[in-house]
């Protein structure tokens, strides 16, 4: 928690790569706050900003996980409560779409993009606190799934192509909705064995790229 009343508040809304899941981690190993990209971003931005982490493994844009041991993974359903919890907000950064590419969900990149669009519209239309403005929105393309990797091969058959399609479809969505867009996929890759999650260097690079995007807007 940042006790600076003037600090700008940034919500990071994502899945396991925002939560900080360690690639191939047993028993849900998690990177420390200083290793996760939101924590690194906080350090880079300093006390004039407050980063709010809202990452959850298996979170989708707007779809329910059919497995009973993975409840509340629908990002669209949970988002209003999260937004109201953390008001006021100056930025909302959304990095979702990876889980949507799972084979068992049977979704296309078109469906995932529609889920992202609905998330953006909820944020745009959400009632803000008195004398505050709606937050700026940044869509971040998630790292490209490598469906041939050891971990990914079990759940993400066909996921690589779907993930790549999000690069252009999210870009078009950002233009249509007049929100910010970041494609870090050339510089931030998934772990070679895992195929879904980014390693420590990926978290560092992602934080750097998000920081640069925020600074562009803040100038």
C-alpha angles and dihedrals in degrees: 000000000000112000093196102115091204095053115123111238121227122189116204107202115186151107134269093318088061092041088055104242111184111234112259087000118169118224091010099296110200131203114242120257089259090055100044117091095240090052092047089049090053091054092049094048096044130200094325088075135046120209116209114198118214104164125144129177113245095017114154131195096252109333134104121235108237092217114094092217091062104060128166095022094134105108095197093056097049098039099083092056091047092049093050092046093057104037130173100054130176098184136018116197114196122194108170137131105083095096090047089066093065112124094230092061093056094209131154126220086251091061092046091050090051088053090053090048091054090049090052092050092050090054093046094050099038114121111252129208119271113287094009130113128229112270124258111251126221121190112203119195107231120237113278114263116237101212092188094062120104099255098033095050090070096060112008107063106157090011098116095065092045092050092050091051090059091068093071099029093053089046090054091045092052090053093048093049095038095235133133122275135199128183108191096162097111091055102031115056134173122255111278096233097036100043096195110052130061123233129230094278089051091054090051093050094045091051090051093051094047090048091053091050092051091049090052090057095042096054 
